[in-house]
């Protein structure tokens, strides 16, 4: 029997230790399951500056999962372009030293498919690039590198769009999460940090791009119409720019007209349990371009039967249907989003109906399907080699 395939995965945002809010944890779980299937998985990413116990974390991951992490310091490089160029150089070095069979890039940006090709040493190394975006056709890369061996799209419309442009390998593989883990977490008890009354939950970093400012505007509108409403924000300072977190927190609260009714939970939280305990889950995503695992939080909310109010980006509407499993409005229409929230606060029957349908729809986004799709793709590439 020949040696197992060696696969080097580039994951720009996988900065350990995993934050609970960080969607890259989903990618880490997928890589661990592929390792268990017999692939020799290696992960290349950056290490966060100042993280204590990093060497111990790498050792523990290797012993518990078999996955080898190669975490490189940024050496003072803070720009996005500069850091990606640096990671490309590291990838070329590792491809040579590990004698890799496949270079898998989870960077998600279509433009970065060029990096995937440049980083490999020769055509013997097969290249796979996974792309994700939540906007529209304007975010498609007009000229994908012809030498890319496989393109994986996490959204169906992207797969169809690249196929229409003549690209031969636009595999559609939606991101999946470990639903069993989510279900067990949701059943654990959790205490809400506020008084009795209807509660609205937002999960994510306090950044405009992810929707925090729209969430603040929605909170303010709902508070004006429903004085008893309380608002919970589950964030993770490590997932924000650590040098700007206090500034972002201050700016967010300043946009809320009733900051005394906003409760910010920082650090690791049991998100599924919070989703299950609150009345409405607000998902005001603004722009997920280049954010591969952004739907993970949405799928979690679906699986725990949360009553979801979300924006109408493609990444969202490929998971939920307006009026069927969620209420959806324009991504900048805070007034419409607030009306949806108030509608659900006032109707337990509708919250239950939407949540039950969302739970059924979430079954299509389990990690088992994602794992099988990637394993099948790697087998196909191995046969080509």
C-alpha positions, 0 to 999 in steps of 0.5 A, a space after each residue: 500500500 502506498 503512502 497516504 496523500 499529503 495535503 497542505 492547507 492554507 488557512 489565513 484566519 486560523 489563528 489559534 487558540 480557536 475563538 468560539 466566535 471564529 468560524 475558522 474552527 469549522 475549517 479546523 474540524 473538517 481538516 481533523 476529520 479528513 486526517 482521521 480518514 487517512 490523509 496526512 493533513 498539514 495546516 499553514 497559518 499565521 500565529 497571533 502575536 503574543 499568544 501564550 502557550 502556542 507551542 503547547 497548543 501545536 503539540 496538543 493538536 498533533 497528539 489529539 488529532 494527528 494534524 500538524 500545524 505550521 504557524 508562522 509569525 507575521 514579522 511585523 507585516 500587518 497589511 493584508 496583501 503583505 501577509 498573503 505574499 508572506 504566506 505564499 512564500 511559506 507555502 512554497 517552502 513547505 510544499 518542497 520540504 513535505 513533498 506534498 500531493 495537494 495544496 488546498 487553499 481555504 483563503 476563500 477569496 476568488 482573487 487568491 486562487 492565483 496565490 494557490 497556483 504560484 505557491 506550488 512548486 510544480 504541476 505534480 502538486 494538485 491545487 484546490 482553491 475554495 471560494 466563498 462570497 456573499 455579494 454578487 457577480 461583481 465579486 467573481 474573479 474574471 480570469 481564474 488561473 487555467 492551471 488550477 486543478 479544482 475550484 470549490 464553491 461554497 455557494 451554488 450560484 457561484 458554481 453555476 456562474 463559473 460553469 457558465 464562464 467555461 470553468 471546468 471544475 466549479 464544484 459546489 460544496 456547501 460548508 457543513 458544521 458538526 450538528 451533533 456538537 451544536 445540539 449537545 451544546 444547545 441543551 446545556 443551561 445558560 444564564 442570560 445577563 438581563 432582566 425578564 423581557 423579550 431578548 434579541 441576540 447578535 453574535 459576531 465581531 463589533 465591526 461594520 463589515 460583519 453587521 454590528 453597526 446595523 445591529 446597533 441601529 436595529 436595537 435602537 429602533 426595537 427599543 423605541 417600540 418595545 421598552 421591555 426588550 433587551 439586547 445581547 451581543 456575544 463577541 470575541 475580542 480576539 476575533 476583532 482587531 486587538 488594537 482597536 477593540 475598545 474603540 470598536 466597542 465604544 463606537 458600537 455602544 454610541 450607536 445604540 440609543 439605549 446602551 444600558 439595555 445592551 449586554 455585551 458578552 466577551 470571550 468564549 460563550 456557549 453560543 448555541 445555548 444563547 441562541 436557544 434561550 433568546 427570542 430572536 437571533 439577528 444576523 445582519 451580515 453586510 459583506 462576507 467577501 472572502 469569509 469562508 466560514 461565515 455561515 457557520 453561525 447561521 447554520 447553528 441558529 437554524 439547527 437550534 430552531 432559533 427565530 432568525 432575522 437576517 439580511 438578504 446576501 446570497 450567502 444567507 438566502 442559500 441557507 434560509 428562505 424568507 417567510 419560511 425559515 427566517 425573515 429577511 430584509 435588505 442588508 442596509 434596511 435597519 427599519 425593515 429588520 427592526 420591523 421583522 424583529 418586533 413582529 417575531 417578538 409579538 408572535 411566539 407562534 411564528 417564532 416556533 414555526 420559523 424555527 422548526 422549518 429552519 431546523 429541518 433545513 439545517 440538516 442539509 449542512 452537516 459536516 458529514 456531507 462536506 467531508 465526503 465531498 472533499 475526500 472524493 475530490 482528493 481521491 479523484 486528484 490522487 488518481 490523476 497523479 
